[in-house]
Amino acid sequence: MFIGFLIILIVLVLFAIGLYNRLVKLRNNRENAFADIDVQLKQRLDLIPQLVEAVKAYMKHESTVLTDITNARASALQASGINEKIAADANMTSALQGLRVAVEAYPDLKASQNFIQLQEEISDIENKLAAVRRFFNSATKELNNAVETFPSNLLAGMFGFKRETMYDLGADRTKAEETPTLKF
């Protein structure tokens, strides 16, 4: 009788250890996924000063656009937590969209080789950011599923695992879902 109870207890402890280790792996996978986003955001932030300098000479009347980009970059550099960085990224994306609209009024700038190269680099980074955001959301979904489903949810609460937020466009969602207006 005692040996049977001891075996059941050992099995339950091993099962709990396995669930806990799985939760830790999922949390670490999510953090690693955000680190990939962080790398891409840093590369984008490093390109911004070059982009601003290339555009300054052409866009003397569009100083608000450049100011918005500079301010968005400064707030992105100061962001510390995942949620702050997500908000700063949304702000930077919005500022860069404003630049793209303003650039349309400057055909000489659009033809500048330096600007074209910077634009291609930023476009490449934006594509990489989209990919790593999808991976981050996938890792977050896996962690959230484990935190919320039985039986791992029993251990998750005890050890401080909680539902995490997805990488979301937030307030910019309506902008992203709008069909672009083409003017000829």
C-alpha positions in Angstrom: 0.0 0.0 0.0 2.8 2.4 1.0 4.9 1.5 -2.0 1.9 2.1 -4.4 1.3 5.5 -2.8 5.0 6.4 -3.1 5.0 5.3 -6.8 2.0 7.5 -7.5 3.6 10.4 -5.7 6.8 10.0 -7.7 4.9 9.9 -11.0 2.9 13.0 -10.1 6.1 14.9 -9.1 7.8 13.8 -12.4 4.7 14.9 -14.3 4.7 18.3 -12.5 8.4 18.7 -13.3 7.8 18.0 -16.9 5.0 20.5 -17.1 7.0 23.2 -15.4 10.0 22.6 -17.7 7.7 22.8 -20.7 6.4 26.2 -19.5 9.9 27.5 -18.9 10.9 26.4 -22.4 7.9 28.1 -23.9 8.5 31.3 -22.0 12.2 31.3 -23.1 11.2 30.7 -26.7 8.9 33.7 -26.5 11.7 35.9 -25.1 14.1 34.6 -27.8 11.5 35.5 -30.4 11.2 39.0 -29.1 15.0 39.3 -29.0 14.9 38.6 -32.8 12.4 41.5 -33.1 14.7 43.7 -31.0 17.6 43.0 -33.4 15.5 44.1 -36.4 14.2 47.2 -34.6 17.8 48.2 -33.7 18.8 47.8 -37.4 15.9 50.0 -38.4 16.7 52.6 -35.8 20.4 52.7 -37.0 19.2 53.4 -40.6 16.9 56.3 -39.5 19.6 59.0 -39.1 21.0 58.1 -42.6 17.5 58.3 -44.0 16.8 61.7 -42.4 20.1 63.1 -43.7 19.5 61.9 -47.2 16.0 63.5 -47.2 16.8 66.8 -45.4 18.3 68.5 -48.4 15.3 67.8 -50.5 12.5 68.3 -48.0 13.1 71.7 -46.5 9.4 72.3 -46.1 8.6 69.0 -44.6 10.4 69.4 -41.3 7.4 68.0 -39.3 7.8 64.7 -41.0 11.5 64.5 -40.1 10.8 65.7 -36.6 8.2 63.0 -36.2 10.7 60.3 -37.3 13.4 61.7 -35.0 11.0 61.8 -32.0 9.8 58.3 -32.8 13.4 57.0 -33.0 14.2 58.7 -29.6 11.2 57.1 -27.9 12.1 53.7 -29.4 15.6 53.9 -28.1 14.2 54.7 -24.6 11.6 51.9 -24.6 12.6 49.1 -22.2 9.9 46.5 -21.8 8.3 44.4 -24.5 5.0 46.4 -24.4 6.9 49.7 -24.6 8.9 48.5 -27.5 5.8 47.3 -29.3 4.2 50.8 -28.8 7.4 52.5 -30.0 7.5 50.3 -33.0 4.0 51.2 -34.0 4.9 54.9 -33.6 8.0 54.5 -35.8 6.0 52.6 -38.4 3.5 55.5 -38.5 6.2 58.1 -38.8 7.9 56.2 -41.7 4.5 55.9 -43.4 4.2 59.7 -43.2 7.7 60.0 -44.8 6.7 57.7 -47.7 3.7 59.9 -48.4 5.8 63.1 -48.2 8.5 61.7 -50.5 6.0 61.3 -53.3 6.2 65.1 -53.8 9.9 65.1 -54.4 10.8 63.3 -57.7 14.5 64.3 -57.4 14.7 62.6 -54.0 13.0 59.5 -55.4 15.6 59.3 -58.0 18.6 59.8 -55.6 20.7 56.6 -55.5 21.5 57.1 -51.8 17.8 57.4 -51.0 16.9 54.4 -53.2 19.5 52.2 -51.4 18.3 53.4 -47.9 14.7 52.8 -48.9 15.5 49.2 -50.1 17.4 48.5 -46.8 14.4 49.8 -44.8 12.0 47.7 -46.9 14.2 44.6 -46.3 14.2 45.3 -42.6 10.4 45.8 -42.6 9.9 42.4 -44.3 12.2 40.8 -41.7 10.3 42.5 -38.9 7.0 41.1 -40.2 8.5 37.6 -40.2 9.9 37.8 -36.7 6.6 39.4 -35.4 4.8 36.4 -36.8 7.2 34.0 -35.1 6.9 36.0 -31.8 3.1 35.7 -32.0 3.4 32.0 -32.6 5.7 31.6 -29.6 3.3 33.7 -27.5 0.3 31.6 -28.6 2.1 28.4 -27.7 2.9 29.8 -24.2 -0.6 31.1 -23.7 -2.1 27.8 -24.7 0.1 26.0 -22.2 -0.7 28.5 -19.5 -4.4 28.3 -20.0 -5.0 24.6 -20.7 -5.4 21.8 -18.3 -3.4 20.4 -16.5 -0.5 22.8 -17.0 -2.7 25.7 -16.0 -2.7 24.3 -12.4 1.1 24.7 -12.2 1.3 27.9 -14.3 -0.5 30.0 -11.8 1.5 28.6 -8.9 4.8 29.5 -10.5 3.9 32.9 -11.9 3.3 32.0 -15.5 0.6 34.2 -17.0 -1.1 34.9 -20.3 1.2 37.2 -22.4 0.2 39.8 -24.9 0.6 39.3 -28.7 2.5 41.7 -30.9 -0.4 43.8 -32.0 -0.7 46.9 -34.2 -2.9 48.5 -31.5 -4.2 51.9 -32.5 -2.6 51.6 -36.0 -4.8 48.6 -36.8 -7.4 50.8 -38.5 -4.6 52.4 -40.6 -3.3 49.0 -41.6 -6.7 47.7 -42.7 -7.5 50.8 -44.8 -7.1 50.5 -48.5 -4.5 52.9 -49.7 -5.7 55.9 -51.7 -4.0 56.3 -55.1 -4.0 59.9 -56.5 -2.9 60.5 -60.1 
